[in-house]
């Protein structure tokens, strides 16, 4: 399974359009080679370099397995979003307090649909999908604010 973006290459800088300094919308993501054993997909975007540990920027679950692209500023039909570390539902773009941070877009193929509501946070999502993970893929972007 693979995840990539037409907006930035793995390990490269995320354009400001997709951050708190720009339009604060999710970047386009391309998904390919999903296992036939998968029933749905989950996406978790975090900043592991945040001062307090993983800062959750976006969680999305029940992404249909036939999804080949998550378009800029949207989620696939039938997918659900949960609550981020910002305390809001939906995407919250990179906004590091200082220096360059890494942003992990981790895709999970799981063997089940999940039944969570929008109050769900990353820990709830991880607990719900843990025993159903079939495979994973990851895309890393970087961002540093211009001051």
Secondary structure, 3 states (H helix, E strand, C coil): CEEECCCCCCCEECCHHHECCCCCCCCCEEEECCCCCCCEEEEEEEECCCCCCCEEEEEEEEEECCCCEECCCCCCCCCEECECCCCCECCCCECCCCCCEEEEEEEEEECCCCCCCCCCCHHHHHHHHHHHEEEEEEEEEEECCCC
